[in-house]
Amino acid sequence: MIERPQKHFPILFLAFFFMGTIFAQEQQKIDIPSLYSAEIQAIRASMQQNVFLTNDTSIDVRFYHLKLTPAIDSSYLVGETRIIFKSTIDENTSCMFDFTQSLTIDSVVGVASFAHLNDTLQLSFESPLATGESKELTIFYRGTPPLANDIKGMHYATHGNDEPVIATLSTPYLAHLWFPCKDGTTDKADSVAVDITLPKRYYEGKPLKALSNGVLDSISETTESVVYHWKHKHPIVPYYVMAAISNYTLIEQEYCGNDHCFPMHFHVFAEDSAASAAGVADMPEVMSFFETVFGNYPYANEQYGMTQLGFYGAIENQTNSVMNSMEPGWFIVSVHELAHMWFGCNITCKNWQHGWLNEGFATYAEALWQEHNGGWNAYAAHMASKGWYQGGTVFLEQTNDPFQIFIPIIYNKGAWVLHMLRGVLGDEQFFPLLATYAQYATFINNNPDTEDFRNFVEAETDIPLEVFFDQWVYDAYFPMYYYNFTQDDQEFTLQIYQAQGESGKRTVFEMPIQVLLTFSDATDTLIRIQNNQQWQQFSVQLEKTVVEVTLDPNQWILHSATYVPDLPVGLPIRQKRQDIVRFYPNPASSKLMVELLNAPEEQLSIRLFEMNGAEVKSVQLTTKHKLLDLTDLPPGIYLIGLYTDKGEKLSQRKLIRI
């Protein structure tokens, strides 16, 4: 279990009355969201249209067997894909798979006919299938696999002294650029086998090797070729099926923990082997830590590996992540990709609108590793580096464009959703919850969405969280707290105003807030309030004098906080019943609060005039409360009024600016 942060102040459990209702590792050089954002923007610029998948719900794929014979000196592929599936409907006469039009289909065995058009392979059966009936077919194809912006698909590159590198990059649903499949998140095959045939060649004294998912079951040879037979006996989405070929050097480790052992294989270029060995030295410890917080590694009966590309960033291919580099500067990327084995591979988002369930969890796992390795300060610094103070929602509205999915918000703010959930629940609930989720039978090898996750958390904790997820996943921005405090005798009063609504953002973010009170004798205490209104006051009896207040000192909330000495504290003096607006305090210094009471349903504005009638300020009202900035006005006496958009004056009085 991760240690909770050590605080230097005691925590008081107080009854509240409320009125109105890094230590960062030096080797961390790579910023994952920025890395992918730049790459995705480049790819998107080359795309002429969105990718549309068949999503054929009439079949359920059970098994893929790929037989690949790639050319080494040119980007040419001869392929054979055997698919076993079951029908999900009665009287099923046909099905569809996704497959690029750039590759030529020579034949399809096991069907009456086929048609290949617009990256869709339409297959007609010899006889109708009943619900649950299995069907097997084999597709033979050849050609030059297409690339998206010379990056994604089956990519040919070199390293060192013109030594070949061939690797597949298929996220988020581009596996069909090199083999026929039911692409996307929705259908996991129960298992996959990949056979890769290579010529017997050596580069710089090292033979070509072919890598894929799972375990190397066997190697068969002729005098001129060698076939690598890989098997992965776990459910897998097509875009995590992979192939990588080069004259790799193997860095081999063994992980033992939780009563099991399995190999950890790191395939690297010979020229980078020393730096790579240093960069992966701590990966068994990362595996051990993740097994502690997430439960057993999902593929412990096979292996975990990483394979060097020398280009791109990294992809969490199931059991075998591909990495640009494994040197120490890429260590935090290695941590991120390993976390994906639980979140992304084993538990996969329902669709890419909920991609934060993959990337947000893996990014948050980085912070947990930092906490494990460097303590609370390292965790806090890592989360601070992921702070998201821009627009956009964690839930992605549009995902037809595959290159507008891996954008920074689902990494960074997605991680903050989990960080804030930890703050709401507390460590005693949060960490058992996280482990239970990672091992939850309903979600393992399945496709939950945000609502599934929310329902799970609510059921486990008995805490309603609809508002929490609505404001942090489906809505944008963050709370902007203005606050002030007073103390009369022993009664301490804190006033909080959420100001973000003034600029058209969500009016209220409902969150528990920790408040650090510092006393005149240099001691302090931490209290916790539940802020659920835009303008809210909290009072408590204290025996000491408060001299300083800090909102959210441990940064559990994505927010900004500003101490405003002019912010009115307490209920304003009641004005005439017929008035529809209040202005306070009056006299005012640099800030003035405007509060609407039973305002008419029309556009309103606040207008300030000098006593000679010259207008000096006009501000539209979009929320019930508005905090006016008066710093641009010289001291004096003004007239302040509430006006309709037609210029009708609804209320006016004198305002003294001091």
C-alpha positions as CSV (number, residue, x, y, z in Angstrom):
1,M,0.0,0.0,0.0
2,I,1.2,3.5,-0.8
3,E,2.0,5.6,2.2
4,R,-0.2,8.6,2.8
5,P,1.3,12.0,2.8
6,Q,2.9,13.1,6.1
7,K,1.4,16.4,7.3
8,H,3.0,18.7,9.9
9,F,-0.4,19.8,11.3
10,P,-3.0,18.0,13.4
11,I,-6.4,17.4,11.8
12,L,-9.4,18.7,13.7
13,F,-12.8,17.1,13.2
14,L,-15.1,20.1,13.4
15,A,-18.8,20.7,13.0
16,F,-19.5,23.3,10.4
17,F,-22.3,25.7,10.0
18,F,-22.7,27.1,6.5
19,M,-25.0,29.9,5.5
20,G,-26.5,30.1,2.0
21,T,-26.9,26.8,1.7
22,I,8.9,16.2,-7.4
23,F,10.9,15.0,-6.5
24,A,10.7,14.1,-10.2
25,Q,13.1,11.5,-11.5
26,E,16.0,13.2,-13.3
27,Q,15.7,10.7,-16.1
28,Q,12.1,11.8,-17.0
29,K,12.7,13.5,-20.3
30,I,9.7,12.5,-22.4
31,D,6.3,14.1,-22.1
32,I,3.9,11.4,-23.5
33,P,0.9,13.6,-24.4
34,S,3.0,16.2,-26.1
35,L,4.9,13.4,-27.9
36,Y,1.7,11.9,-29.3
37,S,0.0,15.3,-29.9
38,A,2.7,16.4,-32.3
39,E,2.8,13.0,-34.0
40,I,-1.0,12.9,-34.4
41,Q,-1.2,16.4,-35.8
42,A,1.3,15.4,-38.5
43,I,-0.7,12.3,-39.3
44,R,-4.0,14.1,-39.4
45,A,-2.6,16.6,-41.9
46,S,-2.0,13.8,-44.4
47,M,-5.5,12.2,-44.0
48,Q,-8.1,13.1,-46.6
49,Q,-11.1,11.5,-44.8
50,N,-12.1,9.8,-41.6
51,V,-11.8,6.1,-41.0
52,F,-15.1,4.2,-40.9
53,L,-15.2,0.7,-39.4
54,T,-17.7,-2.0,-40.3
55,N,-18.4,-2.8,-36.6
56,D,-20.3,-5.9,-37.8
57,T,-22.3,-7.0,-34.7
58,S,-23.6,-10.2,-36.5
59,I,-20.3,-12.0,-35.7
60,D,-18.1,-12.5,-32.6
61,V,-14.4,-13.1,-33.5
62,R,-12.8,-15.9,-31.5
63,F,-9.4,-16.4,-33.1
64,Y,-6.9,-14.9,-35.6
65,H,-4.1,-16.8,-37.1
66,L,-1.7,-14.6,-39.1
67,K,0.9,-16.0,-41.4
68,L,3.1,-13.1,-42.6
69,T,6.0,-13.2,-45.1
70,P,7.3,-9.6,-45.3
71,A,9.9,-8.6,-47.8
72,I,13.0,-7.2,-46.1
73,D,14.4,-5.0,-48.8
74,S,11.1,-3.5,-49.9
75,S,7.8,-2.8,-48.2
76,Y,5.9,-5.8,-49.6
77,L,3.9,-8.3,-47.7
78,V,2.4,-11.7,-48.5
79,G,-0.2,-12.6,-45.9
80,E,-2.6,-15.2,-44.9
81,T,-5.2,-14.7,-42.1
82,R,-7.4,-17.5,-40.7
83,I,-10.3,-16.2,-38.7
84,I,-12.7,-18.3,-36.6
85,F,-15.9,-16.5,-35.4
86,K,-19.4,-17.2,-34.2
87,S,-22.6,-15.9,-35.5
88,T,-24.6,-13.7,-33.1
89,I,-27.8,-13.9,-35.1
90,D,-29.9,-16.6,-36.8
91,E,-30.0,-17.0,-40.5
92,N,-26.7,-15.2,-40.9
93,T,-25.8,-15.2,-44.6
94,S,-22.8,-12.7,-44.6
95,C,-20.4,-10.7,-42.6
96,M,-17.9,-7.9,-43.0
97,F,-14.3,-7.2,-42.0
98,D,-12.1,-4.2,-42.2
99,F,-9.3,-4.4,-44.7
100,T,-7.4,-1.8,-46.7
101,Q,-8.1,-1.5,-50.3
102,S,-4.4,-1.0,-50.9
103,L,-3.8,-4.8,-50.5
104,T,-4.9,-7.3,-53.1
105,I,-7.0,-10.3,-52.0
106,D,-6.0,-13.4,-54.0
107,S,-8.7,-15.7,-52.6
108,V,-10.9,-16.4,-49.6
109,V,-11.3,-20.0,-48.6
110,G,-14.5,-21.0,-46.7
111,V,-17.0,-18.6,-48.3
112,A,-19.2,-18.6,-51.4
113,S,-18.1,-15.2,-52.6
114,F,-16.4,-12.0,-51.5
115,A,-16.3,-8.3,-52.5
116,H,-13.6,-5.8,-51.5
117,L,-14.5,-2.2,-51.7
118,N,-13.8,1.0,-49.7
119,D,-11.6,-0.8,-47.1
120,T,-14.5,-3.2,-46.4
121,L,-14.4,-6.9,-47.1
122,Q,-17.9,-8.3,-47.6
123,L,-18.1,-12.2,-47.3
124,S,-21.1,-14.3,-48.3
125,F,-21.5,-17.8,-46.7
126,E,-22.3,-21.0,-48.5
127,S,-25.2,-21.6,-46.1
128,P,-26.8,-19.5,-43.3
129,L,-25.4,-19.7,-39.8
130,A,-27.5,-20.1,-36.7
131,T,-26.9,-18.1,-33.5
132,G,-23.7,-19.4,-31.8
133,E,-22.6,-21.4,-34.9
134,S,-18.9,-21.2,-35.6
135,K,-17.4,-20.4,-39.0
136,E,-13.8,-20.6,-40.2
137,L,-12.3,-18.8,-43.2
138,T,-8.9,-18.0,-44.6
139,I,-8.0,-14.8,-46.5
140,F,-4.9,-14.8,-48.8
141,Y,-3.5,-11.4,-49.8
142,R,-0.4,-9.5,-50.9
143,G,0.8,-6.1,-51.8
144,T,2.4,-3.0,-50.2
145,P,0.8,-2.1,-46.9
146,P,-0.2,1.6,-46.8
147,L,1.1,4.0,-44.2
148,A,-0.6,7.0,-42.6
149,N,1.9,9.8,-43.0
150,D,4.8,7.3,-43.3
151,I,4.2,6.3,-39.7
152,K,1.3,4.0,-38.9
153,G,0.7,0.6,-40.4
154,M,3.5,-1.8,-41.3
155,H,6.5,0.5,-41.1
156,Y,9.9,0.0,-42.7
157,A,12.9,1.8,-41.2
158,T,16.6,1.2,-40.5
159,H,19.0,1.6,-37.6
160,G,22.7,1.5,-37.1
161,N,24.6,0.6,-40.3
162,D,21.5,0.4,-42.5
163,E,20.1,-2.5,-40.5
164,P,16.4,-3.2,-41.1
165,V,13.5,-2.5,-38.7
166,I,10.0,-3.6,-39.6
167,A,7.2,-3.0,-37.1
168,T,3.4,-2.6,-37.0
169,L,1.8,0.5,-35.4
170,S,-2.0,0.0,-35.3
171,T,-3.6,2.2,-32.6
172,P,-6.4,3.4,-32.4
173,Y,-8.0,1.2,-35.1
174,L,-5.5,0.8,-38.0
175,A,-4.7,-2.9,-37.8
176,H,-6.7,-3.3,-41.0
177,L,-3.9,-1.5,-42.8
178,W,-1.9,-4.8,-42.7
179,F,-4.3,-7.7,-41.9
180,P,-8.1,-8.3,-42.3
181,C,-9.9,-8.0,-39.0
182,K,-12.8,-6.6,-37.2
183,D,-10.9,-3.5,-36.1
184,G,-11.5,-1.2,-33.2
185,T,-12.3,-1.7,-29.5
186,T,-15.5,-3.7,-29.6
187,D,-14.5,-7.3,-30.5
188,K,-11.6,-9.1,-28.7
189,A,-10.5,-12.4,-30.2
190,D,-10.1,-15.0,-27.6
191,S,-6.5,-15.7,-28.7
192,V,-4.1,-15.0,-31.6
193,A,-1.3,-16.8,-33.3
194,V,1.3,-15.1,-35.5
195,D,3.7,-16.9,-37.8
196,I,6.4,-14.7,-39.4
197,T,8.6,-16.1,-42.1
198,L,12.0,-14.4,-42.7
199,P,15.0,-15.1,-44.9
200,K,18.1,-16.4,-43.0
201,R,20.0,-13.2,-42.9
202,Y,22.6,-11.6,-40.6
203,Y,23.3,-7.9,-40.0
204,E,26.4,-6.9,-38.1
205,G,26.8,-10.5,-37.1
206,K,23.3,-10.9,-35.7
207,P,20.4,-12.8,-37.2
208,L,17.0,-11.2,-38.1
209,K,14.4,-12.0,-35.5
210,A,10.6,-11.8,-35.6
211,L,8.7,-10.8,-32.5
212,S,5.0,-10.8,-31.7
213,N,2.5,-11.1,-28.8
214,G,2.6,-13.8,-26.1
215,V,5.3,-16.4,-26.2
216,L,7.5,-17.8,-28.9
217,D,6.0,-21.3,-29.3
218,S,8.6,-22.7,-31.7
219,I,10.9,-21.9,-34.6
220,S,11.0,-23.9,-37.8
221,E,13.7,-23.7,-40.4
222,T,14.6,-24.5,-44.0
223,T,17.9,-24.0,-45.6
224,E,16.9,-20.5,-46.7
225,S,14.2,-19.3,-44.2
226,V,13.1,-19.4,-40.6
227,V,9.6,-19.2,-39.3
228,Y,8.9,-17.7,-35.8
229,H,5.7,-19.1,-34.3
230,W,4.1,-16.9,-31.7
231,K,1.0,-17.6,-29.6
232,H,-1.0,-15.4,-27.3
233,K,-3.7,-17.2,-25.4
234,H,-5.6,-14.2,-24.0
235,P,-8.4,-12.0,-25.4
236,I,-6.9,-9.1,-27.5
237,V,-8.2,-6.3,-29.7
238,P,-6.8,-6.3,-33.3
239,Y,-4.8,-3.0,-32.9
240,Y,-2.7,-4.6,-30.2
241,V,-1.6,-7.5,-32.4
242,M,1.9,-6.7,-33.4
243,A,4.9,-7.8,-35.5
244,A,8.5,-6.5,-35.1
245,I,11.5,-7.6,-37.1
246,S,15.2,-6.6,-36.7
247,N,18.6,-8.0,-35.7
248,Y,17.7,-7.6,-32.0
249,T,19.9,-8.1,-29.0
250,L,18.0,-9.6,-26.0
251,I,18.2,-8.1,-22.5
252,E,16.6,-10.9,-20.4
253,Q,15.3,-10.5,-16.9
254,E,13.0,-12.6,-14.7
255,Y,10.2,-11.4,-12.5
256,C,9.1,-13.3,-9.5
257,G,6.4,-12.1,-7.2
258,N,2.9,-13.1,-5.9
259,D,3.8,-16.8,-6.2
260,H,4.6,-16.7,-9.9
261,C,7.6,-16.0,-12.1
262,F,7.7,-15.0,-15.8
263,P,10.4,-13.7,-18.2
264,M,10.7,-10.0,-19.0
265,H,12.4,-9.7,-22.4
266,F,13.7,-6.4,-23.8
267,H,14.7,-6.5,-27.5
268,V,17.0,-3.6,-28.3
269,F,19.6,-2.6,-31.0
270,A,23.1,-3.7,-30.2
271,E,24.5,-0.1,-30.4
272,D,22.0,0.9,-27.7
273,S,22.2,-2.1,-25.5
274,A,24.3,-0.6,-22.7
275,A,22.0,2.5,-22.3
276,S,18.9,0.2,-22.7
277,A,20.1,-2.1,-20.0
278,A,20.3,0.8,-17.6
279,G,16.9,2.1,-18.7
280,V,15.1,-1.1,-18.0
281,A,17.0,-2.2,-14.9
282,D,14.1,-1.1,-12.6
283,M,11.3,-2.6,-14.6
284,P,11.0,-5.7,-12.4
285,E,10.5,-3.3,-9.5
286,V,7.9,-1.4,-11.4
287,M,6.1,-4.7,-12.1
288,S,6.3,-5.6,-8.4
289,F,4.8,-2.2,-7.4
290,F,2.0,-2.4,-10.0
291,E,1.1,-6.0,-8.9
292,T,0.8,-4.5,-5.4
293,V,-1.6,-1.7,-6.3
294,F,-3.4,-3.3,-9.4
295,G,-3.2,-7.0,-8.6
296,N,-1.4,-9.7,-10.6
297,Y,0.0,-9.0,-14.0
298,P,-2.8,-10.2,-16.4
299,Y,-0.4,-12.2,-18.7
300,A,1.8,-13.8,-16.0
301,N,1.5,-17.2,-17.7
302,E,3.3,-15.8,-20.7
303,Q,5.7,-12.8,-20.4
304,Y,6.2,-9.1,-20.6
305,G,8.5,-7.5,-23.1
306,M,9.4,-4.3,-24.8
307,T,10.8,-3.9,-28.3
308,Q,12.9,-1.0,-29.7
309,L,11.8,0.8,-32.8
310,G,14.2,3.8,-33.0
311,F,11.3,6.0,-34.2
312,Y,7.8,7.0,-33.2
313,G,6.9,7.1,-29.5
314,A,5.5,4.0,-27.9
315,I,2.5,1.7,-28.1
316,E,1.3,-0.7,-25.4
317,N,1.0,-3.8,-27.7
318,Q,-0.3,-6.6,-25.5
319,T,2.6,-8.3,-23.7
320,N,5.1,-6.6,-26.0
321,S,5.2,-2.8,-25.9
322,V,7.1,-1.1,-28.8
323,M,9.3,1.8,-27.8
324,N,11.3,4.4,-29.6
325,S,14.1,3.9,-27.0
326,M,14.6,2.2,-23.7
327,E,17.4,4.4,-22.5
328,P,16.9,6.1,-19.0
329,G,15.4,9.2,-20.5
330,W,12.5,7.1,-21.7
331,F,12.0,5.3,-18.4
332,I,8.7,7.0,-17.4
333,V,7.3,6.0,-20.9
334,S,8.2,2.4,-20.0
335,V,6.3,2.8,-16.8
336,H,3.3,4.2,-18.7
337,E,3.2,1.4,-21.2
338,L,3.5,-1.3,-18.6
339,A,0.5,0.2,-16.7
340,H,-1.5,-0.2,-20.0
341,M,-1.3,-4.0,-19.6
342,W,-4.0,-3.6,-16.9
343,F,-5.7,-0.5,-18.3
344,G,-6.0,-0.6,-22.1
345,C,-5.1,-4.2,-22.8
346,N,-6.8,-6.2,-20.1
347,I,-9.6,-3.7,-19.5
348,T,-10.3,-1.8,-22.7
349,C,-12.4,1.3,-23.1
350,K,-15.8,0.7,-24.7
351,N,-15.0,3.1,-27.5
352,W,-12.5,6.0,-27.9
353,Q,-14.9,8.5,-26.5
354,H,-13.9,7.0,-23.2
355,G,-10.2,6.7,-24.1
356,W,-9.3,8.4,-20.7
357,L,-10.0,5.0,-19.1
358,N,-6.9,3.8,-21.0
359,E,-4.6,6.8,-21.1
360,G,-5.7,8.6,-17.9
361,F,-5.2,5.5,-15.8
362,A,-1.7,4.8,-17.4
363,T,-0.7,8.5,-16.8
364,Y,-1.9,8.3,-13.2
365,A,0.1,5.1,-12.8
366,E,3.2,7.2,-13.6
367,A,2.4,9.4,-10.6
368,L,1.8,6.4,-8.3
369,W,5.2,5.1,-9.3
370,Q,6.8,8.5,-8.5
371,E,5.1,8.4,-5.1
372,H,6.4,4.8,-4.5
373,N,9.9,5.7,-5.6
374,G,10.2,9.3,-4.3
375,G,7.5,9.9,-1.8
376,W,4.6,12.3,-1.7
377,N,6.5,15.3,-3.0
378,A,7.5,13.4,-6.1
379,Y,3.8,12.4,-6.6
380,A,2.6,15.9,-6.1
381,A,5.2,17.3,-8.5
382,H,4.2,14.8,-11.2
383,M,0.6,15.6,-10.9
384,A,1.3,19.3,-11.0
385,S,3.1,18.7,-14.3
386,K,-0.1,17.2,-15.6
387,G,-2.4,20.1,-14.6
388,W,-5.0,20.9,-17.2
389,Y,-6.1,24.5,-17.3
390,Q,-7.5,24.6,-20.8
391,G,-10.9,23.9,-22.3
392,G,-12.2,20.7,-23.7
393,T,-13.7,17.6,-22.0
394,V,-12.1,14.3,-21.0
395,F,-15.0,12.6,-22.7
396,L,-14.3,12.9,-26.5
397,E,-17.4,14.0,-28.4
398,Q,-16.1,13.1,-31.9
399,T,-13.9,10.1,-32.6
400,N,-14.5,9.5,-36.3
401,D,-11.1,11.1,-36.9
402,P,-8.6,8.5,-35.5
403,F,-6.0,11.2,-35.2
404,Q,-7.9,13.3,-32.8
405,I,-8.1,10.7,-30.1
406,F,-4.6,10.6,-28.4
407,I,-4.8,14.3,-27.4
408,P,-3.2,15.6,-24.1
409,I,-6.5,16.1,-22.2
410,I,-7.3,12.4,-21.9
411,Y,-3.8,11.8,-20.5
412,N,-3.4,14.8,-18.2
413,K,-6.9,15.7,-17.1
414,G,-7.8,12.0,-17.2
415,A,-5.1,11.4,-14.6
416,W,-6.4,14.3,-12.5
417,V,-9.9,12.7,-12.5
418,L,-8.3,9.8,-10.6
419,H,-6.2,12.0,-8.4
420,M,-9.3,14.0,-7.4
421,L,-11.3,10.8,-6.8
422,R,-8.5,9.7,-4.5
423,G,-8.9,13.1,-2.7
424,V,-12.7,12.6,-2.4
425,L,-12.5,9.0,-1.2
426,G,-9.3,9.0,0.9
427,D,-6.5,6.4,0.6
428,E,-8.3,3.9,2.7
429,Q,-11.1,3.6,0.1
430,F,-9.3,4.6,-3.0
431,F,-6.5,2.0,-3.2
432,P,-8.6,-1.1,-2.5
433,L,-11.1,0.3,-5.0
434,L,-8.3,0.6,-7.7
435,A,-7.1,-2.9,-7.1
436,T,-10.7,-4.3,-7.2
437,Y,-11.4,-2.4,-10.5
438,A,-8.2,-3.8,-12.1
439,Q,-9.3,-7.3,-11.2
440,Y,-13.0,-6.9,-11.6
441,A,-14.4,-10.0,-13.4
442,T,-17.1,-8.0,-15.2
443,F,-14.5,-5.7,-16.8
444,I,-11.5,-8.0,-17.4
445,N,-11.2,-8.7,-21.1
446,N,-14.2,-6.4,-21.6
447,N,-15.1,-2.9,-22.6
448,P,-16.4,-0.6,-19.8
449,D,-17.2,3.0,-20.3
450,T,-17.2,6.0,-17.9
451,E,-20.7,5.2,-16.6
452,D,-19.7,1.6,-16.0
453,F,-16.7,2.9,-14.0
454,R,-18.8,5.4,-12.1
455,N,-21.5,2.8,-11.2
456,F,-18.7,0.5,-10.0
457,V,-17.2,3.1,-7.8
458,E,-20.6,4.1,-6.4
459,A,-21.4,0.4,-5.6
460,E,-18.1,-0.1,-3.9
461,T,-18.1,3.1,-1.8
462,D,-21.8,3.8,-1.4
463,I,-21.0,7.5,-2.4
464,P,-23.1,9.2,-5.1
465,L,-20.7,10.5,-7.8
466,E,-22.9,11.6,-10.7
467,V,-22.0,15.2,-10.1
468,F,-18.3,14.4,-9.7
469,F,-18.0,12.7,-13.1
470,D,-20.4,15.2,-14.8
471,Q,-18.2,18.1,-13.9
472,W,-14.8,16.5,-14.4
473,V,-15.3,14.1,-17.3
474,Y,-18.2,15.6,-19.3
475,D,-17.8,19.3,-18.5
476,A,-14.9,21.6,-19.1
477,Y,-12.5,23.9,-17.1
478,F,-12.2,24.0,-13.3
479,P,-13.3,26.1,-10.3
480,M,-11.8,29.5,-9.7
481,Y,-12.1,30.2,-5.9
482,Y,-12.1,33.7,-4.5
483,Y,-12.1,33.6,-0.7
484,N,-11.9,35.8,2.4
485,F,-12.3,35.3,6.2
486,T,-13.1,37.1,9.4
487,Q,-13.0,36.1,13.1
488,D,-15.2,37.7,15.8
489,D,-14.2,36.5,19.2
490,Q,-14.0,32.7,18.7
491,E,-16.2,32.5,15.6
492,F,-14.2,32.0,12.5
493,T,-16.1,32.6,9.2
494,L,-14.8,31.7,5.7
495,Q,-16.4,33.0,2.6
496,I,-15.9,31.2,-0.8
497,Y,-17.1,32.5,-4.2
498,Q,-16.6,30.5,-7.4
499,A,-15.9,33.0,-10.0
500,Q,-15.5,30.9,-13.2
501,G,-19.2,31.3,-14.0
502,E,-18.6,35.0,-14.8
503,S,-16.9,33.9,-18.0
504,G,-19.6,31.5,-19.0
505,K,-18.1,28.4,-17.5
506,R,-19.8,25.9,-15.2
507,T,-21.2,28.0,-12.3
508,V,-20.5,25.5,-9.5
509,F,-18.0,22.6,-9.0
510,E,-19.1,20.6,-6.0
511,M,-16.1,19.3,-4.2
512,P,-14.9,18.8,-0.6
513,I,-12.1,21.3,0.1
514,Q,-9.3,21.0,2.6
515,V,-8.6,24.3,4.3
516,L,-5.3,25.0,6.2
517,L,-5.8,27.5,9.0
518,T,-2.6,29.1,10.4
519,F,-2.9,30.6,13.8
520,S,-1.2,33.6,15.4
521,D,1.0,31.3,17.6
522,A,2.5,29.7,14.4
523,T,0.5,26.4,14.8
524,D,-2.0,25.3,12.2
525,T,-4.8,22.8,11.6
526,L,-6.5,21.2,8.6
527,I,-10.3,21.3,8.2
528,R,-12.5,19.9,5.4
529,I,-15.6,21.6,4.0
530,Q,-18.1,20.6,1.4
531,N,-18.4,23.4,-1.2
532,N,-21.5,23.0,-3.3
533,Q,-22.7,26.6,-3.9
534,Q,-21.3,29.5,-5.9
535,W,-21.4,31.9,-2.9
536,Q,-21.0,30.0,0.3
537,Q,-20.1,30.8,3.9
538,F,-18.7,28.4,6.6
539,S,-18.4,29.2,10.3
540,V,-16.8,27.4,13.2
541,Q,-15.8,28.1,16.8
542,L,-12.1,28.3,17.4
543,E,-10.0,29.1,20.5
544,K,-7.1,30.6,18.5
545,T,-6.8,33.5,16.2
546,V,-6.5,32.7,12.5
547,V,-4.0,34.8,10.6
548,E,-3.8,32.9,7.3
549,V,-6.0,30.6,5.2
550,T,-4.9,28.3,2.4
551,L,-7.4,26.5,0.3
552,D,-6.5,23.0,-0.8
553,P,-2.9,23.0,0.4
554,N,-2.2,19.5,-0.9
555,Q,-3.7,20.3,-4.3
556,W,-6.4,17.6,-4.4
557,I,-8.5,19.8,-6.8
558,L,-7.7,21.1,-10.2
559,H,-8.4,24.8,-9.4
560,S,-7.1,28.3,-8.9
561,A,-7.6,30.1,-5.6
562,T,-7.3,33.8,-4.9
563,Y,-7.4,35.5,-1.5
564,V,-9.6,38.6,-1.9
565,P,-9.6,40.9,1.2
566,D,-12.5,42.9,-0.2
567,L,-14.7,39.9,-0.7
568,P,-17.7,40.4,1.6
569,V,-17.9,38.0,4.5
570,G,-21.3,37.3,6.1
571,L,-24.7,38.1,4.9
572,P,-25.1,41.6,3.4
573,I,-27.4,44.1,5.0
574,R,-30.9,43.5,3.7
575,Q,-32.1,46.1,1.3
576,K,-35.7,46.9,0.3
577,R,-37.8,43.9,-0.5
578,Q,-38.7,45.2,-3.9
579,D,-35.0,45.5,-5.0
580,I,-33.8,42.9,-7.4
581,V,-30.1,43.5,-6.9
582,R,-27.6,44.0,-4.1
583,F,-24.2,45.7,-4.2
584,Y,-21.8,45.1,-1.3
585,P,-19.7,46.1,0.4
586,N,-20.5,49.8,0.1
587,P,-18.1,51.7,0.6
588,A,-16.0,49.4,-1.6
589,S,-12.3,49.1,-2.2
590,S,-11.0,47.1,-5.2
591,K,-13.9,44.6,-5.4
592,L,-17.7,44.8,-5.4
593,M,-20.1,41.9,-5.3
594,V,-23.3,42.1,-7.3
595,E,-26.1,39.7,-6.4
596,L,-29.2,39.4,-8.4
597,L,-32.5,38.7,-6.6
598,N,-35.5,37.4,-8.6
599,A,-34.1,39.1,-11.7
600,P,-36.3,39.3,-14.8
601,E,-35.6,36.8,-17.6
602,E,-33.8,39.2,-20.0
603,Q,-30.3,40.4,-20.7
604,L,-29.0,42.6,-17.9
605,S,-26.0,44.8,-17.3
606,I,-24.4,46.8,-14.5
607,R,-23.5,50.4,-15.4
608,L,-21.4,52.8,-13.4
609,F,-21.6,56.6,-13.8
610,E,-19.7,59.5,-12.4
611,M,-21.9,62.0,-10.5
612,N,-21.9,64.2,-13.6
613,G,-23.5,61.4,-15.6
614,A,-20.5,60.2,-17.6
615,E,-20.5,56.4,-17.9
616,V,-17.3,54.8,-16.7
617,K,-18.0,51.0,-16.8
618,S,-20.5,48.6,-18.2
619,V,-20.5,44.9,-17.5
620,Q,-23.0,42.2,-18.7
621,L,-24.4,39.9,-16.1
622,T,-24.5,36.2,-17.0
623,T,-24.7,34.7,-13.5
624,K,-26.5,35.4,-10.3
625,H,-23.3,36.6,-8.6
626,K,-20.8,38.9,-10.2
627,L,-17.6,40.2,-8.6
628,L,-16.7,43.5,-10.1
629,D,-13.1,44.8,-10.4
630,L,-13.0,48.4,-9.4
631,T,-9.2,48.9,-9.5
632,D,-9.5,50.9,-12.7
633,L,-11.7,53.5,-10.9
634,P,-10.3,56.4,-8.8
635,P,-11.7,56.9,-5.3
636,G,-14.9,58.9,-5.3
637,I,-18.7,58.7,-5.4
638,Y,-20.5,57.0,-8.3
639,L,-23.9,55.9,-9.4
640,I,-24.3,52.2,-10.0
641,G,-27.4,50.7,-11.6
642,L,-28.9,47.6,-13.1
643,Y,-30.2,48.0,-16.7
644,T,-31.9,45.9,-19.3
645,D,-30.5,45.4,-22.8
646,K,-33.0,48.1,-23.9
647,G,-31.6,50.6,-21.6
648,E,-34.4,50.5,-19.0
649,K,-33.0,51.3,-15.5
650,L,-34.3,48.7,-13.0
651,S,-32.3,49.9,-9.9
652,Q,-29.8,52.5,-9.0
653,R,-27.9,53.8,-5.9
654,K,-24.8,55.6,-4.9
655,L,-21.5,53.7,-4.6
656,I,-18.5,55.0,-2.6
657,R,-15.1,53.9,-4.0
658,I,-12.5,54.2,-1.2
